[in-house]
Amino acid sequence: MTEDTVVAGRDERAVRALVDGVAAAWADNDADAFAELFAQDASLIGDAYMRGREGIRAFMAQGFEGPYKGTRVDIRPLDVRFVREDVALVVTQGRVEVPGVPPEEADMAFFATCVMVRDGGGWLIAAYQNSKATSTGD
């Protein structure tokens, strides 16, 4: 096994762990932990357009106190590609889970595309955009 292979494997695990971090912060309804997963100048497009870590934090804090309170997100990577050694393109599939509501009735499935960047020794989300899933794409 070459050093490049070891580094690539470590980076892929780190990028996938970042996706898991999104789910963990959401499960805790923790806007601060959620925002820390993003680069300082990140952008996020979901229900609205947010720019910057603070804008993302403020939006998610409001969401976790309002419509997303008590929800969880189930999210999994479908595709992880390194376009450069310090930039990853990650496509995910997920669903916001609402307590007491069957998933098919909640109608909150999505696909998302993330651009992740290595910043120092770790990885952060630089850009995130999600779209409502109308089919699984299988």
Secondary structure, DSSP 4 states (H G I P E B T S, - for coil): --HHHHHHHHHHHHHHHHHHHHHHHHHTT-HHHHHTTEEEEEEEESSSEEESHHHHHHHHHHHHHTTTTT-EEEEEEEEEEEEETTEEEEEEEEEEEPTTS-HHHHT-EEEEEEEEEEETTEEEEEEEEEEE-SS---
